[in-house]
Protein backbone atom coordinates (compact mmCIF):
# COMPACT_ATOMS: atom_id res chain seq x y z
CA UNK A 1 0.00 0.00 0.00
CA UNK A 2 1.12 3.53 -0.69
CA UNK A 3 2.10 6.07 1.93
CA UNK A 4 -1.05 7.38 3.63
CA UNK A 5 0.51 10.68 4.75
CA UNK A 6 -0.11 12.57 1.50
CA UNK A 7 -3.33 10.80 0.59
CA UNK A 8 -6.66 12.56 0.53
CA UNK A 9 -8.85 9.88 -1.03
CA UNK A 10 -9.39 6.14 -0.93
CA UNK A 11 -10.75 5.03 -4.30
CA UNK A 12 -12.69 1.78 -4.07
CA UNK A 13 -13.18 -0.43 -7.10
CA UNK A 14 -15.01 -3.69 -7.54
CA UNK A 15 -12.40 -6.38 -8.20
CA UNK A 16 -9.37 -6.88 -10.43
CA UNK A 17 -10.32 -7.59 -14.04
CA UNK A 18 -9.25 -10.89 -15.63
CA UNK A 19 -6.69 -8.92 -17.67
CA UNK A 20 -5.32 -7.21 -14.55
CA UNK A 21 -5.01 -10.59 -12.83
CA UNK A 22 -3.31 -12.13 -15.87
CA UNK A 23 -0.83 -9.23 -16.10
CA UNK A 24 -0.47 -8.93 -12.30
CA UNK A 25 -1.58 -5.28 -12.34
CA UNK A 26 -3.19 -3.25 -9.55
CA UNK A 27 -4.83 0.17 -9.45
CA UNK A 28 -1.48 1.62 -8.36
CA UNK A 29 0.09 0.62 -11.69
CA UNK A 30 -2.06 3.17 -13.51
CA UNK A 31 -2.84 0.85 -16.41
CA UNK A 32 -6.06 -0.51 -17.93
CA UNK A 33 -9.05 1.35 -16.44
CA UNK A 34 -6.77 3.02 -13.89
CA UNK A 35 -5.23 4.95 -16.79
CA UNK A 36 -8.55 6.78 -17.33
CA UNK A 37 -8.80 7.62 -13.61
CA UNK A 38 -5.16 8.69 -13.32
CA UNK A 39 -5.49 11.01 -16.31
CA UNK A 40 -8.60 12.61 -14.83
CA UNK A 41 -6.95 13.04 -11.43
CA UNK A 42 -3.91 14.68 -13.01
CA UNK A 43 -6.17 17.01 -15.01
CA UNK A 44 -7.80 18.02 -11.71
CA UNK A 45 -4.45 18.70 -10.04
CA UNK A 46 -4.19 15.52 -7.95
CA UNK A 47 -1.24 13.20 -7.92
CA UNK A 48 -2.66 9.71 -8.53
CA UNK A 49 0.29 8.14 -6.76
CA UNK A 50 -0.63 10.07 -3.61
CA UNK A 51 -4.08 8.49 -3.46
CA UNK A 52 -5.02 5.08 -2.05
CA UNK A 53 -6.87 2.32 -3.88
CA UNK A 54 -8.52 -0.97 -2.99
CA UNK A 55 -11.09 -3.40 -4.35
CA UNK A 56 -14.18 -4.27 -2.33
CA UNK A 57 -14.92 -7.73 -3.70
CA UNK A 58 -12.91 -10.94 -3.83
CA UNK A 59 -14.22 -12.06 -7.23
CA UNK A 60 -17.16 -12.03 -9.64
CA UNK A 61 -19.45 -13.58 -6.99
CA UNK A 62 -19.51 -10.15 -5.34
CA UNK A 63 -18.36 -11.53 -2.00
CA UNK A 64 -17.17 -8.59 0.08
CA UNK A 65 -13.58 -8.81 1.27
CA UNK A 66 -13.71 -8.18 5.05
CA UNK A 67 -10.10 -6.95 5.00
CA UNK A 68 -11.12 -4.23 2.54
CA UNK A 69 -13.98 -3.16 4.82
CA UNK A 70 -11.60 -3.04 7.78
CA UNK A 71 -9.17 -0.92 5.75
CA UNK A 72 -11.97 1.44 4.68
CA UNK A 73 -13.11 2.07 8.26
CA UNK A 74 -9.50 2.56 9.44
CA UNK A 75 -8.86 5.14 6.72
CA UNK A 76 -12.14 6.93 7.44
CA UNK A 77 -10.97 7.27 11.04
CA UNK A 78 -7.70 8.73 9.74
CA UNK A 79 -9.67 11.34 7.79
CA UNK A 80 -9.53 10.06 4.24
CA UNK A 81 -12.51 10.61 1.98
CA UNK A 82 -13.97 7.52 0.35
CA UNK A 83 -14.63 7.53 -3.40
CA UNK A 84 -16.82 4.69 -4.68
CA UNK A 85 -16.19 3.71 -8.29
CA UNK A 86 -19.33 2.32 -9.87
CA UNK A 87 -22.83 1.31 -8.84
CA UNK A 88 -21.97 -2.11 -7.36
CA UNK A 89 -19.47 -0.60 -4.94
CA UNK A 90 -21.83 2.25 -4.10
CA UNK A 91 -24.69 -0.15 -3.34
CA UNK A 92 -22.50 -2.25 -1.05
CA UNK A 93 -21.13 0.79 0.80
CA UNK A 94 -24.72 1.93 1.33
CA UNK A 95 -25.43 -1.42 3.01
CA UNK A 96 -22.39 -0.88 5.25
CA UNK A 97 -23.46 2.72 6.10
CA UNK A 98 -20.23 4.11 4.70
CA UNK A 99 -20.36 7.66 3.31
CA UNK A 100 -18.66 8.17 -0.03
CA UNK A 101 -18.35 10.34 -3.09
CA UNK A 102 -19.84 8.47 -6.05
CA UNK A 103 -18.06 8.42 -9.39
CA UNK A 104 -18.59 6.56 -12.61
CA UNK A 105 -16.24 3.60 -12.84
CA UNK A 106 -13.26 4.48 -15.08
CA UNK A 107 -13.96 1.41 -17.25
CA UNK A 108 -17.47 2.67 -18.10
CA UNK A 109 -18.45 2.81 -21.74
CA UNK A 110 -20.33 5.45 -23.67
CA UNK A 111 -19.98 9.23 -23.71
CA UNK A 112 -18.33 9.34 -20.26
CA UNK A 113 -15.41 7.40 -21.73
CA UNK A 114 -14.15 10.56 -23.43
CA UNK A 115 -11.21 11.81 -21.38
CA UNK A 116 -12.55 15.37 -21.16
CA UNK A 117 -15.98 14.25 -19.95
CA UNK A 118 -14.51 11.84 -17.42
CA UNK A 119 -12.13 14.49 -16.06
CA UNK A 120 -15.00 16.99 -15.80
CA UNK A 121 -17.06 14.44 -13.83
CA UNK A 122 -14.13 13.78 -11.47
CA UNK A 123 -13.62 17.53 -10.99
CA UNK A 124 -17.30 18.03 -10.19
CA UNK A 125 -17.50 15.09 -7.78
CA UNK A 126 -14.27 15.95 -5.96
CA UNK A 127 -15.17 19.65 -5.82
CA UNK A 128 -12.35 20.93 -7.97
CA UNK A 129 -12.22 22.81 -11.24
CA UNK A 130 -10.26 21.85 -14.31
KAKAFEN-V47193 format. One record per backbone hydrogen bond with DSSP energy under -1.0 kcal/mol. NH is the residue of the N-H (numbers start at 0). CO is the residue of the C=O. If there is no record, write none. Layout:
nh->NH co->CO
nh->NH co->CO
This chain:
nh->9 co->80
nh->10 co->51
nh->11 co->82
nh->12 co->53
nh->20 co->16
nh->21 co->17
nh->22 co->18
nh->24 co->19
nh->28 co->25
nh->29 co->26
nh->33 co->30
nh->34 co->31
nh->36 co->32
nh->37 co->33
nh->38 co->34
nh->39 co->35
nh->40 co->36
nh->41 co->37
nh->42 co->38
nh->43 co->39
nh->44 co->41
nh->45 co->40
nh->49 co->46
nh->50 co->47
nh->51 co->8
nh->53 co->10
nh->55 co->12
nh->56 co->13
nh->57 co->62
nh->61 co->58
nh->64 co->55
nh->68 co->64
nh->69 co->65
nh->70 co->66
nh->71 co->67
nh->72 co->68
nh->73 co->69
nh->74 co->70
nh->75 co->71
nh->76 co->72
nh->77 co->73
nh->78 co->75
nh->79 co->74
nh->80 co->7
nh->82 co->9
nh->83 co->100
nh->84 co->11
nh->85 co->102
nh->89 co->85
nh->90 co->86
nh->91 co->87
nh->92 co->88
nh->93 co->89
nh->94 co->90
nh->95 co->91
nh->96 co->93
nh->97 co->92
nh->100 co->81
nh->102 co->83
nh->107 co->104
nh->112 co->109
nh->113 co->110
nh->117 co->113
nh->118 co->114
nh->119 co->115
nh->120 co->116
nh->121 co->117
nh->122 co->118
nh->123 co->119
nh->124 co->120
nh->125 co->121
nh->127 co->122
